[in-house]
Amino acid sequence: MANTNFAFIHFVLYLPLLHFAYSQAFSNPDYEALMAFKTASDTSNRLSSWNQTADPCTWYGVSCLQNRTSRLVLEGLDLHGSFDPLTKLNQLRVLSLKRNRLSGPIPDLSNLTALKLLFLSYNEFSGDFPASVPSLFRLYRLDLSYNNLSGQIPATVNRLTHLLTLRLEENLFSGGISSLDLPNLQDFNVSGNRLTGPIPKSLSGFPEAAFARNPVLCGSPLPSCKNIVSDPSKPGSEGAVASPVSPLDGSQGVVSSSPSSKPEVMESSTTANDRHNGTGRMSILAVVAIILGDILVLVLVSFLLYCYFWRNYAVKMRDGKGSQLLESEKIVYSSSPYPSQGGFERGKMVFFEGVKRFELEDLLRASAEMLGKGGFGTAYKAILSDGNVVAVKRLKEIQVGGKREFEQHMEILGRLRHPNVVSLKAYYYARDEKLLVYEYMPNGNLYWLLHGNRGPGRTPLDWTTRLRIAAGAARGIAYIHHFCRSPRISHGNIKSTNILLDKTGNARVTDFGLSIFASPTASARSNGYRAPEASSDSRKCSQKADVYAFGVLLLELLTGKCPLVVDNGGAGVGCGVVVDLPRWVQSVVREEWTAEGFDLELIRYKDIEEEMVGLLQIAMSCTSNSPDQRPKMSHVVKMIEEIRGVDFSPSHESFDSVSDSPSVSVSDDTATSH
């Protein structure tokens, strides 16, 4: 009887726990699938937070939307076996299982119709390319690299019309790729496989490294197919010239030459007669005479050119112009930009920590290309003699109180280091010359992405890219605002030409912190972004004014229209419509035809209206006439991220992370445009 009572007491004590576990399984439809995966694959119990007494949405690596698993990121956890139980998570948008020890064929993924990012790299998967992948029509990123997958890459992968990333390197894939046609592809790699045949024109723009270590793959950017010769050590390949065609289109690969076609076998009677009559010796003498004649002509032409250019050079040296550079090629207009006054100290380059050093003379000798003119001066791309590329801004129309004031402010700006901020590498100060040296951003600026080459043949800036650029720029500005408590730093010159893109497509903010040196002339520019309280003098620009300017930038992203007044840094060209954006958008909203106000290039994308309206509401709150009613930039960042419920911060692993992106980046909740 005592034992019965004891058992009953235990049952009563454990009843709430059993009820809680049951309620969790009942309330979250994904509970059983997640637990089945843990039981089968987590032999080392790395997922210790996955237990029966907790809500699955609080487990490690699990993110939920409306109580359904939308994001599962389990990387480097020594997981084994198959992930077949996870295929029941039909609301999954991101699945990243890279750097584990999962093996066997990749299971059927056709149930994961919401999947947008799939990362399975660095595992031990085998078998063919997963046949179910082409049915995932929402997929944007696919990474199956560093596995043991084999067979051909099927032409059905072309159904993934939204695919931006396709990484299949370091597998055992064979056959051809000539039928691959993915127009939106931005990150592609099939190196380290056994692929054969020509590279299609649609993929020829990717670097050589994307196709390396495929011995019989040919065509741009690899050597031409007509130069590829098959391995003579293999049977039936003697003298064979590769004319490889992709097995995807059913053509044959290598055609062996017929032995009868070898030129050394044939010796005509005409050749024998020529040798008998001595005409062979005459043809050799004729060839020698032609070669000698060509050499003499070449020497004569070279001599004349040498005399001509040497004479011009001597004249320039005599006139004292030998040290000058062509106007279109120089960054600084003279090798010594300082007046030769007694006691005047020559300026020097001041570098910040961790930056490779060079001298002013290196900039003078650099091959330079003007990038544009802005409110604070002219920017150049400079290629130094060692191949290093930097961006140099030659400050003009600025008012500096003194050298010490300038140096102190540069020291603050030089410490700004953030993935969404262009780093200041060095500066140069002298009375008549002031230079700022930044890291070079190779992918241009937001202005040209939005407004450049409008018309037929233009590649539109898609909605996902716009949203990610907006989030990245907001992060960069928020970092600038919070970097220093005293003095508070504001950007002071936010506009689309000052939002650059780095080599992986992340937005990087530039031209920050210079408004305190702005002259009245510079203050009159970029009024389309200027807050009402700062429109008369940009030197009074505040962080609230930055928020206003960023709001105008968001309206520019949404409408495709240019603000009312822009400077001459290339802006204005390509703008079909130039308006007072905040006032125009307010009138559109009042008339309740909001949808007609969005950029026509965004109409082709489906299911993004809610997101666009969400970003429009953020922009309107930023452009409030009252500074006190504008949100802080840190709050703006959170609001943009909440549009999709993800972190838009740039990845340090380039394309090898869940939130990665290339020349554009895609979040786990990328807008569907099928």
Helices and strands as residue ranges (DSSP letters): H 2-27, H 31-41, G 56-58, E 62-65, E 68-73, E 80-81, G 84-88, E 94-96, E 101-104, E 117-119, E 124-128, G 133-135, E 141-143, E 148-152, G 155-159, E 165-167, E 172-175, E 187-189, E 194-198, G 201-203, G 208-210, E 216-218, G 225-227, E 241-242, G 247-249, E 254-255, G 259-261, G 263-265, H 269-277, H 279-318, E 349-351, H 360-365, E 367-374, E 377-383, E 389-395, H 403-414, E 424-429, E 434-439, H 446-451, H 463-483, G 496-498, E 499-501, E 507-509, G 515-517, H 520-523, G 527-529, G 532-534, G 538-540, H 543-559, H 581-590, G 594-597, G 600-602, H 609-622, G 627-629, H 633-644
